[in-house]
Amino acid sequence: MANFLSRLIPARFRKKIPVVHVLRLEGALVSGKSMRGGNLNLVSLDAALKKAFRKGVAAVALDINCPGGSPVQSALIADRIRALAKKNKIPVYAFCEDVAASGGYWLACAADEIYADQNSIVGSIGVIAGGFGFPKALAKLGVERRVHTAGDSKSTNDPFKPENPKEVARLKELLVEMHGSFKAWVRERRGEKLKGKEKDLFNGAYWTGAKAKDLGLVDGIGHREAIMSAKLGDKVEFKSISLSQGWGLRRLGLDVAAQLPEAAFDAAESRALWQQFGL
């Protein structure tokens, strides 16, 4: 009844209640869509980001639970957040849950302020590439592999061949370059808040939220409701912005069989990202 009566009062006479749009960023950063959902990438998030940054909201809160993944998707999403925040002049606050590590911390740095639980896992400012090698497997099976290329570097780090030192060195060069981009982003966003030596901050290690606060990686320890109420008042209203699932064949379940291999690969990749943090 109170809400109904309040609508009868002209807007100019109403006391405006601050509204915070909440966007949940949970899952691994993986390009492309997945049958099972849970992947974070710009394609899956863009519509929700636009909705979250509508003019008139007091702030946007990012609830982050992400173990990392694609550095490209990390950068695309973070840049989109900053562009929308600047365009609509809306402050952004990140709240780290279980994990905001690697690409998850990249996303957190898109916020103006970062908060975490004292036991959150935060950091892992590094880049990793992993895989498997089984150069003797095909010989045991009596299988001959045939690969033909135009270009000496077209086929590198082939898992069916012994490691080539030159190819490994080239891969490490790429990782160092990507790591440089990550470090530059953290420096840009955290600036003088960072404490400690860069060799310690940027070596790929991760810490609890409490230690991350000491290192300047987060601004404080606390949870969304309490922090935002302290900033905007007890009557702040939170509105969750859901990701668009869409309709079509996938929603109807007609292409499930075709996506099973992709889903299995995505699940394994995501599981590996979570497990490195013991989760």
Secondary structure, DSSP 8 states (H G I E B T S, - for coil): -HHHHHHHS-GGGS----EEEEEEEES-B-SS--TT---B-HHHHHHHHHHHT-TT-SEEEEEEEE--B-HHHHHHHHHHHHHHHHHHT--EEEEEEEEEETHHHHHHTTSSEEEE-TT-EEE--S--------TTHHHHHT-------SSTTSS-S-TTS---HHHHHHHHHHHHHHHHHHHHHHHHHHGGG--S-HHHHTSS-EEEHHHHHHTTSSSEE--HHHHHHHHH-TT-EEEEE------SHHHHTTTHHHHHHHHHHHHHHHHHHHHTTT-
